[in-house]
Amino acid sequence: MNGRRTTAYSPLEDITGFCELPDGQVVTGNVGGVLQRQRFSLDAQTSGETQLAHSTALYPSPSMQQIVEVSGALSGTSSLVLSATKDGRASLLRAEAPWIQPSTIDTHTRLWTAHLSIASQPYAAFGGSGGPSQALQIYPVTPTGILVPEKAQTPFLGSKHARSAVYGLVTPPKDMSMPYSNNPSSVLLSAWYDSHARIYDMRVSKVASRRPVMEMQDPWSHEALYCCDFTGNGRVVAGAARHGMLHIWDPRYIRSPERSSATRSPNLRQDNQPDTVFASHRGGWTVYTPGQPNSPVYDVKAEGGRIWGVTNKRTFVLLFDIRGVAADAIDARGWDIVSKNVTPRHTVHTGQRTGGRQSAKDNEEARNYATCYEHGDPLLRPFYSLGANREGRGTQSHRAM
């Protein structure tokens, strides 16, 4: 939305989170701690090519701290909005009633993300930094939209490290296909600093059972995970902190090392058996997103057979093709957020590939393909996406070393 500014720009206005409301409006939060409802309309002066944002409501904030996440959900006829601030405070408010004071709690930790789930057992999940029992916190939500503080909260355990952090939280959509169609609201996916994606069953109540029912990791990478989501075909996707890497797993094929070792046949030679470490990661692969960015994947959103994501200056989409012999292969597309004709500041013009117009031209070939590898391949044989196939760079069936 390329809206024109009428006032001087302030870094405190940088948007750090937003959610969409059923009526088409959005609620945004920014660095300055301001939470506001906005409506977009076409700009007549640009012949409808851009849209302008118009603020329709401001919400009271318990502290003017940076808002790190905004999550929304529809509860009956009310739109509930959950906001989390950097200093660990969380507020739950009604989007249609900005004059009502929000319900607020203090999680006593540095927050990175939050997620609101309104189902048979409504809850608010918070990802932050801290010990094994602090990084992931769950608080019940009443039908009237009130966060219930629990003094003796049962911790949801994850990382075995003394301190870790949760950067991404998401639940499957209601129309999710197998294997989450029975009760998707009870499934919570989390992206952790220790490079693991963990799935929790929210129906459990015992302390011993509040551990992840599944843990997924790329055995070749130990980078932190910044974001995560469910795809429409039951897969799980997470964005890594470096090299624009995107990890994709199919939980239906993830096996534990103990199970892999127990199913070995004693009649087969040892050297013919797969290594148990790689056997536990079959059903997953990693994608270096189009453009080969040296950047984290800051956010991903998946729907059906498509995965959208964003790095520092680029957006991309991955498509799982179902045509002919290339069934279930990966197609890739990428777009620059910054115009090709704009040279970044502090760039020295030395004739080398330093960015800006010349770099964009030189990297044209890398825009529409992705390099991939399978997690369970002990030889780590990379292959290119279908986008590269049209440029003669390789196919999924013909691997490139």
WOFEN-V297180 format. One record per pair of residues at least 12 apart in sequence whose ideal C-beta (glycine too) atoms are under 10 Angstrom apart, sorted by the first residue. I is the first residue (numbers start at 1). J is the second residue. Records with the same first field share a line. If there is no record, write none. Layout:
I->J, J
This chain:
1->26, 38, 40, 43, 50, 51, 52, 53
2->43, 46, 49, 50, 51, 52
3->38, 40, 41, 43, 50, 51, 52, 53, 54
4->43, 45, 46, 50, 52
10->30, 31, 32
11->30, 31, 32
12->30, 31, 32, 33, 34, 64, 66
13->28, 30, 31, 32, 34
14->30, 31, 32, 66
15->28, 29, 30, 31, 38, 53, 67, 70
16->28, 29, 30, 31, 32, 33, 66, 67, 68, 69, 70, 85, 86
17->29, 30, 35, 66, 67, 68, 69, 70, 71, 82, 83, 84, 113, 114
18->30, 35, 36, 38, 67, 69, 70, 71, 72, 81
19->69, 70, 71, 72, 73, 79, 80, 81, 82, 83, 95, 116
20->72, 79
21->37, 38, 39, 72, 74, 79, 81, 95, 96
22->72, 74, 77, 79, 95, 96
23->37, 39, 79, 95, 96
24->39, 40
25->37, 38, 39, 40, 53, 54, 56, 57, 79, 95, 96
26->38, 39, 40, 53, 70, 72, 95
27->56, 57, 59, 70, 71, 72, 79, 81, 83, 93, 95, 98
28->53, 55, 67, 70
29->59, 61, 66, 67, 68, 69, 70, 81, 83, 84, 85
30->66, 67, 70
31->64, 65, 66, 67, 68, 86
32->61, 64, 65, 66, 67
33->61, 62, 63, 64, 65, 66, 67, 83, 85, 86, 87, 89
34->55, 58, 59, 61, 64, 67
35->57, 58, 59, 60, 61, 67, 70, 81, 83, 85, 91, 93, 95, 98, 102
36->53, 55, 56, 57, 58, 59, 98
37->54, 55, 56, 57, 58, 59, 79, 81, 95, 96, 98
38->52, 53, 54, 55, 56, 57
39->51, 52, 53, 54, 55, 56, 57
40->52, 53, 54
41->53, 54
56->98
57->95, 96, 97, 98, 99
58->98
59->81, 83, 91, 93, 94, 95, 97, 98, 99, 100, 101, 102
60->91, 93, 98, 99, 100, 101, 102, 104
61->83, 85, 89, 91, 93, 102, 104
62->83, 85, 87, 89, 90, 91, 101, 102, 104, 105, 106
63->85, 86, 87, 88, 89, 91, 104, 106
64->85
65->84, 85, 86, 87, 88, 89, 111
66->84, 85, 86, 87, 111
67->83, 84, 85, 86, 89, 91, 111, 114
68->83, 84, 85, 86, 87, 88, 110, 111, 112, 113, 114, 127, 128
69->82, 83, 84, 85, 90, 111, 112, 113, 114, 115, 116, 126, 127, 168, 169
70->82, 83, 84, 114, 116
71->83, 84, 92, 113, 114, 115, 116, 117, 124, 125, 169, 170
72->95, 116, 118
73->92, 115, 116, 117, 118, 119, 122, 124, 141, 145, 171
74->95, 118
75->94, 116, 118, 119, 122, 141, 142, 143, 144, 145
76->118, 143, 144, 145
77->96
78->94, 95, 96, 97, 118, 143, 144, 145
79->93, 94, 95, 96, 97, 145
80->92, 93, 94, 95, 103, 116, 118, 122, 124, 141, 144, 145
81->93, 94, 95, 96, 102, 116, 145
82->102, 103, 114, 115, 116, 117, 124, 125, 126, 139, 141, 145, 147
83->102, 104, 114, 116
84->107, 111, 112, 113, 114, 115, 124, 126, 127, 128
85->104, 106, 107, 110, 111, 114
86->110, 111, 112, 128
87->106, 107, 108, 109, 110, 111
88->105, 106, 107, 108, 109, 110, 111, 126, 128, 129, 130, 137
89->104, 105, 106, 107, 108, 111
90->102, 103, 104, 105, 106, 107, 111, 114, 116, 124, 126, 137, 139, 147, 149
91->103, 104, 105, 147
92->104, 105, 114, 116, 124, 139, 141, 142, 145, 146, 147
93->145
94->144, 145
97->145
100->145
102->145, 146, 147
103->124, 141, 142, 144, 145, 146, 147, 148, 149
104->146, 147, 149
105->124, 126, 137, 139, 146, 147, 148, 149, 150
106->149
107->124, 126, 127, 128, 130, 134, 137, 139, 149, 153
108->128, 130, 134, 137
109->126, 127, 128, 129, 130, 131, 134, 135, 137, 165
110->128, 129, 130, 134, 165
111->126, 127, 128, 129, 137, 165, 166
112->126, 127, 128, 129, 135, 165, 166, 167, 168, 169, 191, 193, 226
113->125, 126, 127, 128, 165, 166, 167, 168, 169, 170, 190, 191, 226, 227, 228
114->126, 127, 128, 137, 169
115->127, 138, 168, 169, 170, 171, 188, 189, 190
116->141, 145, 147, 169, 171
117->138, 141, 169, 170, 171, 184, 185, 186, 187, 188, 202
118->141, 143, 145, 185
119->171, 174, 183, 184, 185, 186, 202
120->183, 185, 186, 203
121->140, 141, 185, 186, 202, 203
122->139, 140, 141, 142, 143, 145, 148, 185
123->138, 139, 140, 141, 147, 148, 171, 185, 188, 202
124->137, 138, 139, 140, 141, 147, 148, 169
125->137, 138, 139, 156, 166, 169, 170, 171, 188, 190, 200, 202
126->138, 139, 166, 169
127->158, 165, 166, 167, 168, 169, 190, 191, 192, 193
128->164, 165, 166, 167
129->163, 164, 165, 166, 167, 193
130->162, 163, 164, 165, 166
131->155, 157, 159, 161, 162, 163, 164
132->155, 156, 157, 158, 159, 160, 161, 162, 163, 164
133->153, 154, 155, 156, 157, 158, 207, 210
134->155, 163, 164, 165, 166
135->155, 156, 157, 158, 159, 161, 163, 164, 165, 166, 167, 190, 192, 193, 194
136->155, 156, 157, 158, 159, 164, 165, 166, 169, 188, 190, 192, 198, 200, 210, 212
137->150, 153, 155, 156, 166
138->150, 153, 154, 155, 156, 188, 200, 202, 210
139->153
140->153
154->204, 205, 206, 207, 209, 210
155->207, 210, 211
156->188, 190, 198, 200, 202, 204, 207, 210, 211, 212
157->198, 200, 207, 208, 210, 211, 212
158->190, 192, 194, 196, 198, 200, 210, 211, 212, 215
159->192, 193, 194, 195, 196, 198, 212, 215
160->194, 196
161->192, 193, 194
163->193, 194
164->192, 193, 194, 196, 224
165->191, 192, 193, 194, 224
166->190, 191, 192, 193, 194, 198, 225, 228
167->190, 191, 192, 193, 224, 225, 226, 227, 228, 238, 239, 241, 296, 298
168->189, 190, 191, 192, 197, 225, 226, 227, 228, 229, 238, 239, 299, 300
169->188, 189, 190, 191, 200, 227, 228
170->187, 188, 189, 190, 191, 227, 228, 229, 230, 236, 237, 238, 300, 301, 302
171->184, 185, 186, 187, 188, 189, 202, 229, 230
172->184, 185, 186, 187, 188, 189, 199, 229, 230, 231, 232, 234, 236
173->229, 230, 232, 302, 303
175->232
176->230, 231, 232, 233, 234
177->230, 231, 232, 233, 234, 304
178->233, 234, 252
179->234, 250, 251, 252
180->199, 230, 234, 251
181->234
183->201, 202, 203
184->230
185->202, 203
186->200, 201, 202, 203, 204
187->199, 200, 201, 202, 203, 213, 214, 230, 251
188->200, 201, 202, 212, 213
189->212, 214, 216, 228, 229, 230, 236, 237, 238, 251
190->212, 225, 228, 238
191->224, 225, 226, 227, 228, 229, 236, 237, 238, 239, 240, 247, 300
192->212, 215, 217, 224, 225, 228, 238
193->223, 224, 225, 226, 241
194->215, 217, 222, 224, 225
195->216, 217, 218, 219, 221, 222, 223, 224, 225, 238, 240, 241, 247
196->212, 215, 216, 217, 218, 222, 224, 225, 238
197->212, 214, 215, 216, 217, 218, 225, 228, 236, 237, 238, 247, 249, 251, 284
198->211, 212, 213, 214, 215, 216, 217, 225, 228
199->212, 213, 214, 215, 216, 228, 230, 236, 249, 251, 254
200->212, 213, 214
201->213, 214
213->251
214->236, 249, 251, 254, 256
215->254, 256, 280
216->228, 236, 238, 247, 248, 249, 250, 251, 254, 280, 281, 283, 284, 375
217->238, 247, 249, 280, 281, 284, 375
218->238, 240, 245, 247, 248, 249, 281, 284, 285, 286, 373, 375
219->275, 277, 278, 280, 281, 284, 286, 375, 376, 377, 378, 380
220->245, 278, 281, 286, 373, 374, 375, 377, 380
221->240, 241, 242, 243, 245, 247, 286, 375
222->240
223->239, 240, 241, 242, 243, 245, 247, 296
224->239, 240, 241, 242, 296
225->238, 239, 240, 241, 245, 247, 296, 297
226->238, 239, 240, 241, 242, 296, 297, 298, 299, 300
227->239, 240, 246, 296, 297, 298, 299, 300, 301, 309, 310
228->247, 299, 300, 302
229->299, 300, 301, 302, 303, 307, 308, 309
230->251, 302, 303
231->248, 250, 300, 301, 302, 303, 304, 305, 306, 307, 318, 320
232->302, 303, 304, 305, 306, 307, 320
233->250, 302, 304, 305, 320, 328
234->250, 251, 252
235->248, 249, 250, 251, 252, 253, 283, 284, 302, 305, 307, 320
236->248, 249, 250, 251, 254, 283, 284, 302
237->249, 287, 297, 300, 301, 302, 307, 309, 318
238->286, 297, 300
239->289, 296, 297, 298, 299, 300, 307, 309, 310, 311
240->286, 288, 289, 296, 297
241->295, 296, 297, 298
242->293, 294, 295, 296, 297
243->286, 288, 289, 292, 293, 294, 295, 296, 297, 311
244->287, 288, 289, 290, 291, 292, 293, 294, 295, 296, 297, 309, 311, 312, 314, 316, 334, 370
245->286, 287, 288, 289, 293, 296, 297, 371
246->285, 286, 287, 288, 289, 297, 300, 307, 309, 311, 316, 318, 370, 372
247->284, 285, 286, 287, 297, 375
248->283, 284, 285, 286, 287, 302, 307, 318, 320, 330, 372, 375
249->281, 282, 283, 284, 285, 286, 375
250->282, 283, 284, 285
251->283, 284
252->283
253->281, 282, 283, 284, 376
254->280, 281, 282, 283, 284, 375, 376
255->276, 279, 280, 281, 282, 283, 376
256->276, 279, 280
257->275, 276, 277, 278, 279, 280, 281
258->276, 280
259->276, 279, 280
260->273, 274, 275, 276, 277, 278, 279, 280, 282
261->273, 276, 279, 280
262->276
263->279
264->276, 279
274->376, 378
275->376, 378
277->375, 376, 378
278->374, 375, 376, 377, 378, 379, 380
279->376, 378
280->375, 376
281->374, 375, 376, 377
282->374, 375, 376, 377
283->374, 375, 376
284->374, 375, 376
285->330, 372, 373, 374, 375, 376, 377, 383
286->370, 371, 372, 373, 374, 375, 382
287->307, 309, 316, 318, 330, 332, 370, 371, 372, 373, 385
288->332, 366, 369, 370, 371, 372, 373, 382, 384, 385
289->307, 309, 310, 311, 314, 315, 316, 317, 318, 332, 334, 370, 371, 385
290->309, 311, 314, 315, 316, 317, 318, 332, 333, 334, 335, 363, 366, 367, 368, 369, 370, 371, 385, 387, 388
291->311, 313, 314, 315, 316, 332, 334, 335, 336, 360, 363, 366, 367, 368, 369, 370
292->314, 334, 363, 366, 367, 369, 370, 371
293->311, 312, 313, 314, 316, 334, 363, 366
294->311, 312
295->310, 311, 312, 313, 314
296->310, 311, 312
297->309, 310, 311, 312, 316
298->310, 311, 312
299->311, 315
300->316, 318
301->317
302->318
304->319, 320
305->318, 319, 320, 321, 322, 328, 331
306->318, 319, 320, 331, 333
307->319, 320, 330, 332
308->333
309->334
310->337
311->334, 337
312->337, 338
313->336, 337, 338, 344, 355
314->334, 335, 336, 337, 338, 367
315->333, 334, 335, 336, 337
316->332, 333, 334, 335, 367, 368, 370
317->331, 332, 333, 334, 335
318->330, 331, 332, 333, 334, 370, 372, 385, 387
319->331, 332, 333, 385, 386, 387
320->386
321->385, 386, 389, 396
323->386
325->395, 396, 397
326->386, 389, 395, 396, 397
327->396
328->396
329->372, 383, 385, 386, 389, 395, 396, 397
330->369, 370, 372, 383, 384, 385, 386, 387, 388, 396
331->368, 369, 370, 385, 386, 387, 388, 389, 390
332->367, 368, 369, 370, 371, 372, 384, 385, 386, 387, 388
333->367, 368, 369, 370, 385, 387
334->363, 366, 367, 368, 369, 370, 387
335->367, 368
336->360, 363, 367
338->355, 356, 360
339->356, 357, 360
340->356, 357, 358, 359, 360, 361, 364
341->356, 357, 360
342->355, 356, 357, 360
343->355, 356, 357, 358, 359, 360
344->356, 359
347->359
365->388, 391, 393
366->387, 388, 391, 393
367->387
368->385, 386, 387, 388, 390, 391
369->384, 385, 386, 387, 388, 389, 390, 391, 393, 394
370->383, 384, 385, 386, 387, 388
371->383, 384, 385, 388, 393, 394, 400
372->384, 385, 396, 399
373->399
374->399
377->399
379->399, 401
380->401
381->399, 400, 401
382->394, 399, 400, 401
383->395, 396, 397, 398, 399, 400, 401
384->396, 398, 399, 400
388->400
